[in-house]
Amino acid sequence: MSARVSMGRIMDLQTKSAEDRLRVLKEEHRDLDAAVGALEAAGSTDMLQIKRLKKRKLQLKDEIRQLGSIVLPDIIA
């Protein structure tokens, strides 16, 4: 019985950790979006910097999608 409780607690902690990581990634994605928008609005000619920021945003989006499926898995009804 205690093994079940322990396994349940471990899964809860893993889910909590994934939720925390997901929150951080979403915040970073929003910050990058704001930075790209500000650079573009300011007429920045540093296209390499903008491209790098957009690439990082895409990486974050992929990781957010992966973690999202762990935190909120699709339930087939």
FENQUIGI-V66231 format. One record per run of one state. SS is the DSSP state (H for helix, E for strand, - for the rest). FROM is the first residue (numbers start at 0). TO is the last residue. Records with the same first field share a line. If there is no record, write none. Layout:
# FENQUIGI-V66231
SS->FROM-TO + FROM-TO
This chain:
# FENQUIGI-V66231
-->0-0 + 41-45 + 71-76
H->1-40 + 46-70
